[in-house]
Amino acid sequence: MANEITGTDNILVEFAEQNIVLVDPNKVLVNDEPQERLVKQENLTMYVNLQARVVPRSKVISGAGVETEALVDIFEGNINFMKPGGKDYLTTDWADTMTGGGDENGPFNQKVNSTKTDPLTGKDHQQETIINKRDPESFGIENIQISLNSAYIPTVTINFVDVRGKTLFEQGQNSPYAAFFQLPYPLFMLTVKGFYGKAVRYQLMMHKFSASFDPTSGNYNVTCNFIGRVSALLADITIQEIMNAPYMYPRQYETNSEDEGISKITTTRGAQIQHEVFNTYRRKGLIDEDFKDMTVKELVTKVSTLETAIENALQNYNLEALDDIDSYSKFLDQYTTRILGQAGWRNRFLDTSQTGVYVDRGGTDYVFYTWKKAVSENEEKKQEAIDSLKKFIKEGNDGLLKNKTFGEDKEEFIPVDIKYE
């Protein structure tokens, strides 16, 4: 890849505090600079492989010392489904083993009976061996089921298929997969890789082996059940056990004072350890010195009442003032519309086609209008207009002065100086 980043395993790790580590798997360090982590396309593959490490029953027979573990190759102890017979690729040897083919050394997997003498009894016995060994590659994995319990201990069930029984059952103890028949069972290692990410390897111990013959295909079906050999440290501790830990192993002490006499104090070993942990955090500066010891139950209770505590800490505000502002503004708009609006008092009785400006002594500008001709020539209509204006002014002023927040005798009183002259 042209834009491939070298050293993709140098994942970015940041240390926030002494006991807090931030690992960002999407970034890597290149020349001490964080960069986006690119994925090699050739690594986007899926595979599963099962390996077994067989320890011979006798170190003397295998030629190894007592202090060493004898790990021998295929047909003698080390099983690898991805590299059958130690090869780096799959071959067509399976066809030759089925048809009796071979190479210059003769047919593959040729059975030979030989006579051997028991060094202890001196008696001769027949022993079947296989020469020109080849892994027929006809014993494979059909299905794998992996499950993890609350302690993160894997339980694995693997279904195998032995085509025509050529590998496991026909060759018997000479089969490279005879480890399934060795007691105690050897250590198995299951490697599982998803499409994205790195492979995961499980160390497994087999605890059950079962096989059956399928008459429809002529193959043997084998089912093996495995359990994890190791588990994650402290992974099996539940949250309920953590909550109960400070109350475990109670202890009682007696105190004697002149005022109260003899009294009993009850504490627990769990609370003492928790106090030591909090003191360690205080000493390292991870928490404040005045931070009180707190159990998980106390933390849950405190968090559940957090909303109420925040509400109590806030000051009380009169939110009715917001409604009063809105009502005051709306009433003032109505007041203005009744007099100066399009259908208001001004357009009904005054001639707005001609206007003038009168400047009084204080420098305030006044806009004045003349009566409409029909009003000026009729004294009754003129008086009606004046009475109507006075009414609108009185009702408008009274409405503004009655506001609960900005009205008369209120803390936020707004003076109203609108009058008829």
C-alpha positions in Angstrom: 0.0 0.0 0.0 1.3 3.4 -1.0 0.1 5.0 2.2 1.0 2.2 4.5 2.1 3.2 8.0 5.0 1.2 9.3 5.0 0.0 12.9 1.2 -0.3 13.1 1.6 -2.2 16.4 2.9 1.0 18.1 -0.6 1.8 19.4 -1.1 5.3 21.0 -1.2 5.0 24.8 -1.7 8.0 27.0 -1.3 8.2 30.8 -3.9 10.5 32.3 -3.3 9.6 35.9 -1.3 7.1 37.9 -4.0 4.5 37.7 -5.7 5.6 34.4 -4.4 4.6 31.0 -6.0 5.6 27.8 -5.4 3.2 24.9 -6.6 4.4 21.4 -6.5 1.4 19.0 -7.4 3.6 16.1 -4.1 5.7 16.3 -0.5 4.7 16.2 2.8 6.6 17.0 5.1 7.3 14.1 8.2 9.3 14.9 6.5 10.1 18.3 3.6 11.7 16.4 0.1 10.2 16.6 -1.4 9.2 13.3 -4.5 7.5 12.1 -4.1 3.7 12.1 -4.5 2.2 8.6 -5.4 -1.4 8.1 -3.5 -3.6 5.7 -6.0 -5.1 3.2 -4.2 -8.4 3.2 -5.0 -8.7 7.0 -8.7 -8.5 6.4 -9.2 -12.3 6.6 -10.9 -14.9 8.7 -9.4 -18.1 9.9 -9.5 -20.7 12.7 -6.7 -23.0 13.7 -6.4 -25.8 16.3 -3.0 -26.9 17.7 -2.1 -29.5 20.2 1.1 -29.8 22.3 1.7 -33.4 23.2 4.1 -34.4 25.9 5.4 -38.0 25.4 4.7 -40.5 28.2 8.5 -41.1 28.6 11.2 -38.6 28.4 13.7 -41.4 27.9 11.9 -42.7 24.8 11.7 -39.2 23.3 15.3 -38.6 24.0 14.7 -35.4 26.0 15.8 -34.6 29.5 13.6 -34.8 32.5 13.6 -31.0 32.9 12.5 -30.3 29.4 9.2 -30.6 27.6 9.5 -32.8 24.4 7.6 -31.0 21.6 7.9 -33.1 18.5 6.6 -32.6 15.0 3.5 -33.8 13.2 2.8 -37.6 13.5 4.7 -37.4 16.8 3.0 -34.8 18.9 2.5 -31.3 17.4 -0.9 -30.8 15.6 -1.5 -27.8 13.4 -4.6 -27.7 11.1 -3.2 -24.7 9.2 0.1 -26.4 8.5 -0.6 -30.1 8.0 2.6 -32.1 8.0 4.6 -29.0 8.7 3.9 -27.5 5.3 3.1 -23.9 4.7 0.3 -24.6 2.3 -2.4 -27.2 1.5 -1.5 -29.9 -1.1 -3.2 -32.7 -3.1 -1.8 -35.4 -1.0 -5.3 -36.3 0.1 -6.0 -37.6 -3.4 -2.9 -39.7 -3.5 -3.6 -41.2 -0.1 -7.1 -42.1 -1.2 -6.0 -43.7 -4.5 -2.7 -45.3 -3.3 -0.5 -42.8 -5.0 3.0 -41.8 -3.7 6.4 -40.6 -4.7 9.8 -42.1 -5.4 9.8 -43.6 -1.9 6.7 -45.6 -2.5 3.0 -45.2 -1.7 2.0 -42.6 1.0 1.1 -43.9 4.5 2.2 -47.5 3.7 1.5 -49.8 6.7 4.3 -52.1 7.7 4.3 -54.7 10.4 7.6 -55.3 12.1 8.8 -57.4 15.0 10.2 -55.7 18.1 11.6 -57.1 21.3 10.4 -55.8 24.6 13.5 -54.8 26.6 11.9 -55.7 29.9 10.4 -59.1 29.2 12.6 -60.1 26.2 9.5 -61.2 24.3 8.9 -60.4 20.6 5.7 -58.6 19.5 4.3 -57.3 16.3 4.1 -53.5 15.9 2.4 -51.6 13.0 4.2 -48.6 11.7 3.7 -46.3 8.7 6.4 -45.4 6.3 6.5 -42.5 3.8 4.2 -40.5 6.1 1.9 -37.9 4.8 -1.0 -36.0 6.4 -3.9 -36.9 4.1 -5.6 -33.5 5.0 -8.9 -35.3 5.2 -9.5 -34.6 8.9 -10.9 -31.1 9.3 -13.1 -28.7 11.3 -16.7 -28.4 10.3 -18.1 -26.2 13.1 -16.9 -24.3 16.1 -19.0 -22.8 19.0 -17.4 -20.5 21.5 -19.1 -19.2 24.6 -17.9 -17.2 27.6 -19.4 -17.4 31.1 -19.4 -14.6 33.6 -15.8 -15.4 34.6 -14.7 -15.1 31.0 -13.8 -18.8 30.9 -14.3 -20.1 27.3 -16.3 -23.2 26.6 -15.7 -24.5 23.1 -17.4 -27.2 21.1 -15.7 -28.3 17.8 -17.2 -30.7 15.3 -14.7 -32.5 13.1 -15.2 -34.6 10.0 -12.9 -37.6 9.2 -13.4 -38.3 5.5 -13.9 -42.1 5.1 -12.1 -42.5 8.4 -8.8 -42.4 6.6 -6.9 -40.1 9.1 -8.1 -40.6 12.6 -9.6 -44.1 12.8 -7.8 -46.1 10.1 -4.3 -45.1 11.2 -5.0 -45.4 14.9 -2.0 -44.5 17.1 0.0 -43.7 14.0 -2.4 -40.9 13.1 -1.1 -37.4 13.5 -4.3 -36.7 15.4 -3.9 -39.5 17.9 -3.6 -36.9 20.5 -7.4 -37.1 20.9 -7.0 -40.6 22.3 -4.1 -39.8 24.7 -4.8 -39.6 28.4 -4.3 -37.2 30.0 -5.4 -35.0 27.1 -2.8 -32.6 25.8 -3.0 -28.9 25.9 -4.9 -27.5 22.9 -4.6 -24.0 21.5 -7.4 -22.6 19.5 -6.6 -19.5 17.4 -9.6 -17.5 16.1 -9.3 -14.4 13.8 -12.2 -12.3 12.8 -12.3 -10.2 9.6 -11.0 -7.1 11.3 -8.4 -7.1 14.1 -5.9 -9.5 15.4 -6.3 -13.2 16.2 -7.3 -14.4 19.7 -5.7 -17.6 21.1 -7.4 -19.8 23.7 -5.6 -22.4 25.8 -8.0 -25.3 26.1 -8.3 -28.6 27.9 -10.5 -31.3 26.3 -12.9 -33.0 28.7 -15.1 -34.9 26.3 -14.7 -36.8 23.0 -17.4 -38.5 21.1 -17.6 -40.0 17.5 -20.2 -41.4 15.3 -20.4 -42.9 11.8 -22.5 -41.2 9.1 -23.8 -44.0 6.8 -25.0 -41.4 4.2 -21.5 -40.1 3.4 -19.2 -42.8 4.8 -17.5 -40.2 7.0 -16.9 -40.2 10.8 -18.2 -37.2 12.7 -16.3 -36.3 15.8 -17.4 -33.8 18.5 -15.0 -32.5 21.1 -15.8 -30.3 24.1 -13.1 -28.0 25.6 -12.9 -25.7 28.5 -10.5 -22.8 29.1 -7.3 -23.6 30.9 -6.8 -20.0 32.2 -9.2 -17.2 33.1 -8.9 -13.5 33.5 -7.8 -12.4 37.0 -10.7 -11.1 39.1 -13.1 -11.3 36.1 -15.4 -13.6 38.0 -16.1 -11.0 40.7 -19.7 -9.7 40.3 -20.8 -6.2 41.2 -22.9 -7.6 44.1 -19.8 -9.0 45.7 -18.0 -5.7 45.3 -21.0 -4.0 47.0 -20.9 -6.5 49.9 -17.1 -6.5 50.4 -17.0 -3.6 52.9 -19.4 -5.4 55.2 -17.6 -8.7 55.4 -15.7 -10.2 58.4 -17.2 -8.1 61.2 -15.2 -7.4 64.3 -16.1 -6.0 67.7 -13.9 -3.9 70.0 -14.6 -2.7 73.6 -13.8 0.8 74.7 -13.8 2.1 78.3 -14.3 5.8 79.0 -15.2 7.6 82.3 -18.2 9.2 80.7 -19.8 6.3 78.9 -18.2 3.4 80.5 -17.6 0.2 78.6 -19.1 0.3 75.0 -18.7 -2.0 72.0 -17.7 -0.8 68.6 -18.4 -3.0 65.5 -16.4 -2.7 62.4 -15.4 -5.0 59.5 -12.2 -6.2 57.8 -13.6 -5.1 54.5 -14.2 -1.5 55.7 -10.6 -1.4 57.0 -9.2 -2.5 53.6 -11.4 0.0 51.9 -10.1 2.8 54.2 -6.5 1.8 53.4 -7.3 2.0 49.6 -8.8 5.5 50.0 -5.7 6.6 52.1 -3.5 5.4 49.2 -5.5 7.5 46.8 -5.2 10.5 49.0 -1.5 10.1 49.5 -1.0 9.9 45.7 -3.2 13.0 45.1 -5.8 11.1 43.2 -8.6 12.4 45.4 -8.9 15.4 47.8 -7.7 15.0 51.4 -11.3 15.8 52.6 -12.9 13.2 50.4 -14.8 10.8 52.6 -14.7 7.0 52.4 -17.6 5.8 50.4 -18.9 2.3 49.6 -20.6 1.4 46.3 -24.0 1.4 48.0 -23.4 4.9 49.4 -22.3 6.1 46.0 -25.5 4.7 44.4 -27.6 6.4 47.0 -25.8 9.7 46.5 -26.2 9.6 42.8 -29.9 8.8 43.0 -30.4 11.9 45.1 -28.1 14.1 43.0 -30.9 15.7 41.1 -32.7 16.7 44.3 -29.5 18.0 45.8 -28.9 20.2 42.8 -32.5 21.6 42.9 -32.0 22.4 46.6 -28.7 24.2 46.0 -30.2 26.5 43.4 -31.8 29.8 44.5 -35.5 30.3 44.2 -36.5 32.5 41.4 -39.9 34.0 40.7 -40.6 32.7 37.2 -44.0 34.4 37.1 -42.1 37.6 36.1 -41.4 36.0 32.7 -45.2 35.6 32.2 -45.8 39.1 33.4 -43.3 40.5 30.9 -45.1 38.7 28.1 -48.6 39.9 29.2 -47.3 43.5 29.7 -45.9 43.5 26.2 -49.1 42.1 24.6 -51.3 44.5 26.5 -49.2 47.5 25.5 -49.4 46.4 21.8 -53.2 46.2 22.2 -53.3 49.6 23.8 -51.3 51.1 20.9 -53.4 49.4 18.3 -56.7 50.7 19.7 -55.5 54.3 19.3 -52.9 54.3 16.5 -53.7 51.1 14.6 -55.1 50.9 11.1 -58.6 50.6 12.4 -57.9 52.6 15.6 -59.2 55.9 17.0 -56.8 58.0 15.0 -57.9 56.9 11.5 -61.5 57.1 12.5 -61.6 60.7 13.7 -58.4 62.5 12.4 -57.2 63.6 9.0 -53.8 61.9 8.6 -53.2 63.1 5.1 -51.6 66.3 6.4 -49.3 66.4 9.4 -47.3 69.1 11.2 -44.7 69.2 13.9 -44.9 71.3 17.0 -41.8 71.8 19.1 -42.5 72.8 22.6 -40.2 74.6 25.0 -38.7 71.4 26.4 -37.5 70.2 23.0 -40.0 67.4 22.7 -41.5 66.9 19.2 -45.3 66.5 19.0 -47.1 65.2 15.9 -50.5 66.8 15.5 -53.4 66.1 13.2 -56.6 68.0 12.4 -60.1 66.7 12.7 -61.7 65.1 9.7 -64.2 67.5 8.0 -67.2 65.5 9.0 -66.1 65.6 12.7 -65.0 69.2 12.8 -68.4 70.4 11.5 -70.4 68.3 13.9 -69.9 69.1 17.6 -71.6 65.8 18.7 -69.2 63.7 16.8 -66.3 65.7 18.1 -67.4 65.1 21.6 -67.9 61.4 20.9 -64.3 61.3 19.6 -62.9 63.0 22.7 -64.9 60.7 25.1 -63.8 57.7 23.2 -60.1 58.7 23.4 -60.4 59.4 27.2 -62.0 55.9 27.6 -59.2 54.2 25.7 -56.5 56.0 27.7 -58.1 55.2 31.1 -58.6 51.5 30.3 -55.1 51.2 28.9 -53.5 52.9 31.9 -55.5 50.8 34.3 -54.4 47.6 32.6 -50.7 48.5 32.7 -50.9 49.6 36.3 -52.6 46.3 37.3 -49.7 44.1 36.1 -48.4 41.9 39.0 -44.7 42.7 38.3 -44.6 46.1 36.7 -47.8 47.6 38.0 -48.4 50.2 40.7 -46.8 49.6 44.1 -44.7 46.7 42.7 -40.9 46.2 43.0 -40.4 46.6 39.2 -43.0 49.4 38.8 -43.0 51.1 35.4 -44.6 54.6 35.5 -47.4 55.3 33.1 -47.6 58.9 32.0 -50.2 58.8 29.2 -53.0 61.3 29.6 -55.4 63.5 27.6 -54.8 67.2 27.4 
